[in-house]
Amino acid sequence: MATPNYGYEKRQKELAKKRKKEEKLKAKADRKTPGGESTDSGNEFSEQPGDTPSSVAPATDTPPAA
């Protein structure tokens, strides 16, 4: 019997957690946008499963909170 790959499982959990956090931040930013309009193309599912999300935050008119 093969042994479990705990490193892989941990990485998948970390990626899911990071993805969820980014989605929450994006939703929060969208709520703050006047008129509820989003600045992105609206295609939320454009990333392929192997792609990694960019760590660059979308440009906004206000500086990030410290």
Backbone as CSV, one residue per row, in Angstrom:
resi,resn,N_x,N_y,N_z,CA_x,CA_y,CA_z,C_x,C_y,C_z
1,MET,0.849,-1.184,0.000,0.000,0.000,0.000,0.892,1.244,0.000
2,ALA,0.493,2.249,-0.767,1.265,3.494,-0.863,1.035,4.353,0.381
3,THR,2.049,5.105,0.723,1.921,5.991,1.887,1.277,7.318,1.472
4,PRO,0.516,7.933,2.370,-0.136,9.210,2.042,0.901,10.321,1.830
5,ASN,0.620,11.185,0.898,1.488,12.317,0.616,0.950,13.527,1.381
6,TYR,1.359,13.659,2.630,0.844,14.719,3.482,1.257,16.106,2.993
7,GLY,2.425,16.206,2.386,2.883,17.492,1.858,1.961,18.011,0.773
8,TYR,1.500,17.127,-0.095,0.583,17.505,-1.168,-0.748,17.972,-0.589
9,GLU,-1.268,17.206,0.367,-2.539,17.566,1.000,-2.448,18.930,1.679
10,LYS,-1.352,19.172,2.373,-1.166,20.443,3.059,-1.118,21.596,2.060
11,ARG,-0.405,21.400,0.962,-0.292,22.444,-0.061,-1.655,22.746,-0.667
12,GLN,-2.451,21.723,-0.914,-3.776,21.932,-1.480,-4.670,22.714,-0.512
13,LYS,-4.575,22.419,0.782,-5.341,23.157,1.781,-4.908,24.614,1.823
14,GLU,-3.585,24.842,1.763,-3.063,26.213,1.787,-3.539,26.999,0.570
15,LEU,-3.518,26.362,-0.604,-3.971,27.032,-1.816,-5.461,27.363,-1.751
16,ALA,-6.252,26.437,-1.232,-7.690,26.671,-1.104,-7.957,27.818,-0.136
17,LYS,-7.213,27.843,0.958,-7.365,28.893,1.953,-7.008,30.259,1.355
18,LYS,-5.911,30.301,0.606,-5.462,31.540,-0.024,-6.491,32.016,-1.052
19,ARG,-7.017,31.082,-1.851,-8.012,31.416,-2.866,-9.264,31.999,-2.219
20,LYS,-9.702,31.381,-1.124,-10.900,31.842,-0.437,-10.689,33.233,0.141
21,LYS,-9.505,33.474,0.709,-9.187,34.774,1.282,-9.188,35.854,0.202
22,GLU,-8.594,35.548,-0.959,-8.568,36.511,-2.054,-9.972,36.806,-2.561
23,GLU,-10.831,35.789,-2.631,-12.208,35.997,-3.064,-12.956,36.898,-2.084
24,LYS,-12.725,36.690,-0.786,-13.363,37.529,0.222,-12.915,38.974,0.094
25,LEU,-11.599,39.186,-0.096,-11.083,40.540,-0.241,-11.638,41.214,-1.494
26,LYS,-11.764,40.448,-2.571,-12.308,40.994,-3.809,-13.769,41.374,-3.617
27,ALA,-14.531,40.517,-2.967,-15.936,40.811,-2.724,-16.078,42.052,-1.847
28,LYS,-15.218,42.172,-0.858,-15.244,43.326,0.029,-14.921,44.601,-0.751
29,ALA,-13.932,44.526,-1.633,-13.556,45.681,-2.452,-14.692,46.053,-3.406
30,ASP,-15.378,45.050,-3.949,-16.495,45.316,-4.856,-17.645,46.006,-4.128
31,ARG,-17.852,45.663,-2.865,-18.916,46.306,-2.095,-18.596,47.776,-1.837
32,LYS,-17.303,48.093,-1.706,-16.900,49.463,-1.436,-16.933,50.333,-2.694
33,THR,-16.902,49.726,-3.865,-16.895,50.466,-5.117,-18.238,51.174,-5.298
34,PRO,-18.235,52.478,-5.571,-19.503,53.194,-5.773,-20.273,52.604,-6.948
35,GLY,-21.547,52.376,-6.761,-22.379,51.813,-7.814,-22.279,50.309,-7.921
36,GLY,-21.406,49.676,-7.161,-21.275,48.232,-7.176,-20.636,47.688,-8.435
37,GLU,-20.008,48.557,-9.231,-19.385,48.100,-10.466,-18.017,47.502,-10.192
38,SER,-17.686,46.494,-10.934,-16.392,45.848,-10.806,-15.471,46.367,-11.898
39,THR,-14.161,46.480,-11.594,-13.219,46.996,-12.570,-12.610,45.902,-13.423
40,ASP,-12.830,44.631,-13.082,-12.256,43.552,-13.868,-13.174,43.189,-15.028
41,SER,-12.760,42.236,-15.841,-13.507,41.861,-17.034,-14.784,41.086,-16.714
42,GLY,-14.931,40.637,-15.488,-16.122,39.903,-15.086,-16.027,38.415,-15.359
43,ASN,-14.939,37.952,-15.951,-14.772,36.527,-16.215,-13.991,35.905,-15.074
44,GLU,-14.718,35.480,-14.055,-14.108,34.957,-12.840,-13.454,33.592,-13.062
45,PHE,-13.878,32.881,-14.098,-13.405,31.521,-14.305,-12.386,31.415,-15.432
46,SER,-11.665,32.485,-15.720,-10.717,32.479,-16.821,-9.434,31.726,-16.494
47,GLU,-9.116,31.546,-15.221,-7.887,30.857,-14.845,-8.026,29.349,-15.036
48,GLN,-6.965,28.754,-15.513,-6.934,27.307,-15.664,-6.543,26.696,-14.316
49,PRO,-6.870,25.433,-14.058,-6.553,24.813,-12.767,-5.081,24.873,-12.391
50,GLY,-4.173,24.866,-13.350,-2.751,24.889,-13.061,-2.201,26.289,-12.835
51,ASP,-2.982,27.321,-13.159,-2.513,28.697,-13.003,-2.462,29.093,-11.541
52,THR,-1.524,29.962,-11.224,-1.465,30.489,-9.871,-1.988,31.912,-9.905
53,PRO,-2.810,32.300,-8.934,-3.328,33.662,-8.916,-2.207,34.656,-8.661
54,SER,-2.337,35.824,-9.260,-1.292,36.830,-9.070,-1.408,37.416,-7.673
55,SER,-0.285,37.798,-7.124,-0.284,38.352,-5.776,-0.423,39.861,-5.803
56,VAL,-0.603,40.449,-6.981,-0.729,41.890,-7.109,-2.193,42.257,-6.927
57,ALA,-2.454,43.196,-6.037,-3.813,43.637,-5.777,-4.264,44.551,-6.917
58,PRO,-5.563,44.574,-7.223,-6.051,45.457,-8.276,-5.854,46.921,-7.881
59,ALA,-5.616,47.762,-8.866,-5.391,49.180,-8.615,-6.676,49.839,-8.123
60,THR,-6.564,50.645,-7.100,-7.709,51.374,-6.574,-7.326,52.834,-6.387
61,ASP,-8.325,53.677,-6.187,-8.068,55.100,-6.007,-7.541,55.419,-4.611
62,THR,-7.805,54.530,-3.660,-7.385,54.788,-2.296,-6.163,53.937,-1.960
63,PRO,-5.255,54.454,-1.135,-4.089,53.655,-0.748,-4.514,52.514,0.170
64,PRO,-3.756,51.427,0.201,-4.116,50.290,1.052,-4.036,50.666,2.542
65,ALA,-4.919,50.071,3.315,-4.943,50.339,4.754,-3.746,49.672,5.422
66,ALA,-3.172,50.351,6.385,-1.998,49.801,7.059,-2.357,49.021,8.285
